């Protein structure tokens, strides 16, 4: 298939006829198929903003965002698609992978509660994944430590600190001895 030729044709048609949602989707799709994901986002977003919600549009918009690690946007594009096609295992796994990536993004900026939230959703699909279990445990642990640090400054220890450290111990992974120590400290405070 000559995707580059198709892209050129769609661009010419859009230039000659003005914006048309279906042509804009086609342009986004062929751009995506050429793995030009950054370039595909604009026409696909434009078509979505015009009110179009076709499966093809949502799939390729989610794909382009996912390939660029724009996890939140990929999830936003694929969620309505998953609601329409609840039995689509591939889509369910793609959404879980996005949640996994989103968890890492949040973890890396110190948003441990956000990481936990994303990874809990991911765990619904990949419950037995050891890497995910270790990441969840570490996020729970760091969230608990952050809350304990707040307590060291004189702020009351919220129940979430104790619960977070216990969840870290239950999730496994990481240094279990370290987690047990901080859980005990939280119980003493």
Residue pairs with C-beta under 8 A, 6 or more apart in sequence:
1 33
3 30
3 33
3 34
4 34
6 26
6 30
7 27
7 30
7 31
7 34
10 23
10 26
10 27
10 30
11 27
13 20
13 23
14 20
14 23
14 24
14 27
17 23
19 46
19 50
21 46
21 47
21 50
21 51
21 52
22 47
22 52
24 43
24 44
24 46
24 47
24 50
25 43
25 44
25 47
25 52
25 54
25 56
25 57
25 60
27 43
28 40
28 41
28 42
28 43
28 44
28 47
28 57
28 60
28 61
28 64
29 40
29 44
29 56
29 60
31 39
31 40
31 43
32 40
32 44
32 60
32 63
32 64
35 67
37 63
37 64
37 65
37 67
37 68
38 64
38 68
40 60
40 61
40 64
41 61
41 64
41 65
41 68
44 57
44 60
44 61
44 64
45 61
47 57
48 57
48 58
48 61
48 77
53 80
55 81
55 84
55 85
58 77
58 78
58 80
58 81
59 77
59 78
59 81
61 73
61 77
62 73
62 74
62 75
62 77
62 78
62 81
62 94
63 74
65 71
65 73
65 74
65 77
66 74
66 94
66 97
66 98
66 101
69 101
69 105
71 98
71 99
71 101
71 102
71 105
72 102
74 94
74 98
75 95
75 98
75 99
75 102
78 91
78 94
78 95
78 98
79 95
81 88
81 91
82 88
82 91
82 92
82 95
85 91
92 125
93 125
95 125
96 121
96 122
96 124
96 125
96 126
97 122
99 118
99 119
99 121
99 122
100 118
100 119
100 122
100 126
100 132
102 114
102 118
103 114
103 115
103 116
103 117
103 118
103 119
103 122
103 135
103 139
104 115
104 135
106 112
106 114
106 115
106 117
106 118
107 115
107 135
107 138
107 139
107 142
112 139
112 140
112 142
112 143
112 146
113 143
115 135
115 139
116 136
116 139
116 140
116 143
116 164
116 167
119 132
119 135
119 136
119 139
120 136
122 132
123 129
123 132
123 133
123 136
126 132
130 173
133 171
133 172
133 173
134 172
134 173
134 174
135 173
136 168
136 171
136 173
137 168
137 169
137 171
137 172
137 173
137 174
137 179
138 168
138 173
138 174
140 164
140 165
140 167
140 168
140 171
141 164
141 165
141 168
141 174
141 178
141 179
141 182
143 160
143 164
144 161
144 162
144 164
144 165
144 168
144 182
144 183
144 186
145 182
147 157
147 158
147 160
147 161
147 164
148 157
148 161
148 182
148 185
148 186
148 189
150 157
150 161
151 157
151 161
151 186
151 189
157 186
157 189
161 186
162 183
162 186
162 187
165 179
165 182
165 183
165 186
166 183
168 174
168 179
168 183
169 176
169 179
169 180
169 183
